[in-house]
Amino acid sequence: MKRISLIVTALAVLFLWSGCFDKKASCSDTQAKDMVHNIVSEKVAEDVGLYLLLEETKKEKSQKGKDVDNPFVENMMLIVLRPLYQTQKDQKGTKAHEAYERAKKHVANLKFSLDNIVTTSQSNTGKQASCKATANFGDGKKVVASYDLEYQVSVTDDNKKILVEVNSMKDVTK
Protein backbone atom coordinates (compact mmCIF):
# COMPACT_ATOMS: atom_id res chain seq x y z
CA MET A 1 0.00 0.00 0.00
CA LYS A 2 2.85 2.35 0.88
CA ARG A 3 4.44 1.63 -2.50
CA ILE A 4 1.20 2.49 -4.36
CA SER A 5 0.85 5.79 -2.51
CA LEU A 6 4.49 6.64 -3.36
CA ILE A 7 3.83 5.91 -7.04
CA VAL A 8 0.62 7.96 -7.01
CA THR A 9 2.42 10.83 -5.26
CA ALA A 10 5.31 10.67 -7.74
CA LEU A 11 2.89 10.66 -10.68
CA ALA A 12 0.98 13.62 -9.23
CA VAL A 13 4.21 15.60 -8.78
CA LEU A 14 5.29 14.74 -12.36
CA PHE A 15 1.87 15.79 -13.63
CA LEU A 16 2.12 19.14 -11.84
CA TRP A 17 5.70 19.67 -13.02
CA SER A 18 4.83 18.79 -16.60
CA GLY A 19 3.11 22.17 -16.91
CA CYS A 20 6.41 23.84 -16.07
CA PHE A 21 8.03 22.41 -19.16
CA ASP A 22 5.41 23.71 -21.58
CA LYS A 23 6.78 26.35 -23.92
CA LYS A 24 5.30 29.78 -23.28
CA ALA A 25 4.89 32.46 -25.91
CA SER A 26 7.47 35.19 -25.41
CA CYS A 27 7.74 38.45 -27.31
CA SER A 28 11.52 38.45 -26.92
CA ASP A 29 12.12 34.78 -27.73
CA THR A 30 15.06 34.51 -30.15
CA GLN A 31 13.10 32.40 -32.64
CA ALA A 32 10.15 34.81 -32.51
CA LYS A 33 12.46 37.80 -33.07
CA ASP A 34 14.04 36.03 -36.07
CA MET A 35 10.59 35.43 -37.53
CA VAL A 36 9.63 39.09 -36.99
CA HIS A 37 12.87 40.06 -38.75
CA ASN A 38 12.00 37.88 -41.76
CA ILE A 39 8.44 39.22 -42.03
CA VAL A 40 9.44 42.87 -41.61
CA SER A 41 12.42 42.57 -43.98
CA GLU A 42 10.16 41.16 -46.69
CA LYS A 43 7.73 44.06 -46.30
CA VAL A 44 10.52 46.64 -46.28
CA ALA A 45 12.05 45.04 -49.41
CA GLU A 46 8.66 45.27 -51.14
CA ASP A 47 8.36 48.96 -50.24
CA VAL A 48 11.93 49.74 -51.29
CA GLY A 49 11.42 47.84 -54.56
CA LEU A 50 8.33 49.91 -55.34
CA TYR A 51 10.29 53.08 -54.57
CA LEU A 52 13.13 51.95 -56.88
CA LEU A 53 10.64 51.22 -59.65
CA LEU A 54 9.04 54.63 -59.13
CA GLU A 55 12.42 56.38 -59.33
CA GLU A 56 13.33 54.45 -62.48
CA THR A 57 9.99 55.33 -64.08
CA LYS A 58 10.39 59.00 -63.11
CA LYS A 59 13.86 59.04 -64.68
CA GLU A 60 12.53 57.54 -67.92
CA LYS A 61 9.63 60.01 -68.03
CA SER A 62 11.85 63.02 -67.32
CA GLN A 63 14.22 61.98 -70.12
CA LYS A 64 11.21 62.15 -72.43
CA GLY A 65 10.52 65.72 -71.29
CA LYS A 66 7.68 64.88 -68.87
CA ASP A 67 7.27 66.86 -65.65
CA VAL A 68 7.59 64.29 -62.86
CA ASP A 69 8.73 66.50 -59.97
CA ASN A 70 5.14 67.37 -59.15
CA PRO A 71 3.85 65.51 -56.01
CA PHE A 72 0.47 64.97 -57.70
CA VAL A 73 2.15 63.29 -60.68
CA GLU A 74 4.26 61.15 -58.35
CA ASN A 75 1.16 60.01 -56.42
CA MET A 76 -0.62 59.18 -59.67
CA MET A 77 2.42 57.18 -60.80
CA LEU A 78 2.35 55.24 -57.51
CA ILE A 79 -1.34 54.47 -57.98
CA VAL A 80 -0.56 53.01 -61.40
CA LEU A 81 2.71 51.29 -60.44
CA ARG A 82 1.63 49.61 -57.17
CA PRO A 83 -0.67 46.93 -58.69
CA LEU A 84 1.76 46.40 -61.59
CA TYR A 85 4.61 45.96 -59.13
CA GLN A 86 2.63 43.54 -56.94
CA THR A 87 1.79 41.31 -59.90
CA GLN A 88 5.22 41.46 -61.57
CA LYS A 89 7.75 41.54 -58.73
CA ASP A 90 8.07 37.74 -58.83
CA GLN A 91 8.17 37.49 -62.64
CA LYS A 92 11.76 37.27 -63.85
CA GLY A 93 12.70 39.64 -66.64
CA THR A 94 10.37 42.45 -65.57
CA LYS A 95 11.48 45.84 -64.27
CA ALA A 96 9.45 45.19 -61.14
CA HIS A 97 11.33 41.95 -60.48
CA GLU A 98 14.70 43.62 -61.02
CA ALA A 99 13.76 46.43 -58.61
CA TYR A 100 12.52 43.91 -56.04
CA GLU A 101 15.70 41.82 -56.25
CA ARG A 102 17.87 44.92 -55.80
CA ALA A 103 15.74 45.95 -52.83
CA LYS A 104 16.02 42.51 -51.18
CA LYS A 105 19.82 42.62 -51.47
CA HIS A 106 19.91 46.12 -50.04
CA VAL A 107 17.67 45.25 -47.08
CA ALA A 108 19.63 42.02 -46.42
CA ASN A 109 22.81 44.09 -46.05
CA LEU A 110 21.29 46.32 -43.36
CA LYS A 111 21.72 45.52 -39.68
CA PHE A 112 18.42 44.67 -37.96
CA SER A 113 17.46 45.14 -34.34
CA LEU A 114 14.19 44.66 -32.54
CA ASP A 115 14.14 47.13 -29.66
CA ASN A 116 11.80 48.31 -26.91
CA ILE A 117 10.00 44.95 -26.84
CA VAL A 118 6.90 45.03 -24.65
CA THR A 119 4.44 42.23 -23.92
CA THR A 120 1.07 43.99 -24.00
CA SER A 121 -0.95 40.89 -23.09
CA GLN A 122 -0.50 37.18 -22.45
CA SER A 123 -3.18 34.49 -22.66
CA ASN A 124 -4.11 32.58 -19.51
CA THR A 125 -2.43 29.46 -20.91
CA GLY A 126 0.68 31.38 -21.90
CA LYS A 127 0.39 30.07 -25.45
CA GLN A 128 -0.19 33.51 -26.98
CA ALA A 129 1.42 36.87 -26.39
CA SER A 130 0.63 40.23 -27.93
CA CYS A 131 3.67 42.41 -28.40
CA LYS A 132 4.89 45.86 -29.36
CA ALA A 133 8.41 46.71 -30.47
CA THR A 134 10.47 48.97 -32.69
CA ALA A 135 12.22 47.42 -35.68
CA ASN A 136 15.34 49.28 -36.76
CA PHE A 137 17.40 48.87 -39.90
CA GLY A 138 20.82 50.48 -39.96
CA ASP A 139 24.02 50.68 -41.91
CA GLY A 140 26.24 50.15 -38.87
CA LYS A 141 26.58 53.85 -38.11
CA LYS A 142 22.99 55.06 -37.95
CA VAL A 143 19.40 53.89 -38.21
CA VAL A 144 18.15 54.34 -41.77
CA ALA A 145 14.62 52.99 -41.25
CA SER A 146 12.51 52.50 -38.14
CA TYR A 147 9.07 50.91 -37.68
CA ASP A 148 6.70 50.59 -34.74
CA LEU A 149 5.31 47.06 -34.75
CA GLU A 150 2.48 45.19 -33.15
CA TYR A 151 2.82 41.44 -33.41
CA GLN A 152 1.48 38.22 -31.97
CA VAL A 153 3.51 35.20 -30.86
CA SER A 154 1.77 31.84 -30.51
CA VAL A 155 2.99 28.40 -29.51
CA THR A 156 1.36 25.41 -31.19
CA ASP A 157 -0.51 22.96 -28.96
CA ASP A 158 2.21 20.34 -29.40
CA ASN A 159 4.85 22.90 -28.24
CA LYS A 160 6.91 22.21 -31.37
CA LYS A 161 6.47 25.46 -33.27
CA ILE A 162 6.26 29.17 -32.69
CA LEU A 163 4.04 31.19 -35.00
CA VAL A 164 4.41 34.93 -35.47
CA GLU A 165 2.01 37.36 -37.10
CA VAL A 166 2.85 41.03 -37.60
CA ASN A 167 -0.43 42.90 -37.22
CA SER A 168 0.74 46.45 -37.85
CA MET A 169 3.87 48.15 -39.07
CA LYS A 170 4.12 51.94 -38.97
CA ASP A 171 7.09 53.77 -40.47
CA VAL A 172 8.50 56.11 -37.83
CA THR A 173 11.80 56.88 -39.57
CA LYS A 174 13.06 60.34 -38.66
Buried (B, 14 or more C-beta within 10 A) or exposed (E): EEEEEEEEEEEEEEEEEEEEEEBBBBBBBEEBBBBBBEBBBEBBBBBBBBBBBBEBBBEEBEEEEEEBEEEEBBEEBBEEBEEBBEEBBEEEEBBBBBBBBBBBEBBEEBEBBBEEBEBEEBEEEBBBBBBBBBBBBBEEEEBEBBBBBBBBBBBEEEEEEBEBEBEEBEEEEE
